[in-house]
Amino acid sequence: MAVPLRLADRVPAGDVQARLSEVFAALADPIRRAILGQLEGGDRLVSRIAEPFDISLQAVSRHIQVLVRAGLVRQERTGRISRCRLDAGPIFEAAVWLNRYSKYWQEQFNLLAVALDDIEKRRLRARRRRPGAGGARPRRKRSS
């Protein structure tokens, strides 16, 4: 049986967008993410990968083929035995792409922190101005 080409083998090196699209599409499915999680510990037989799922072995094999085409899994066949291995390279590429936006999100979090700090300061000032609101303590009489 022919082994499907990995995306990295089909897409020119410069076409990063197509590669990322296929990786994100593969990662979009919870079953495929669970399969990748199983492969973190090392190589596994397809039959062992399929055990925890309530779907057919054929359906699990289709999910694995999506992961293979995206370059996330390498599959080796010896007769009827099929073994899979995680290839985290495309996940790294996706993480690098996502990291480009971390500056944006950090700026948004910084703006949120400033806004929340400003709200808290206004709340405390308003509390101090209101008598009996816990901000100003009543004066005690001095004993002679």
Helices and strands as residue ranges (DSSP letters): H 7-10, H 16-27, H 30-39, E 44-45, H 46-50, H 57-69, E 73-78, E 81-86, H 89-99, H 102-129
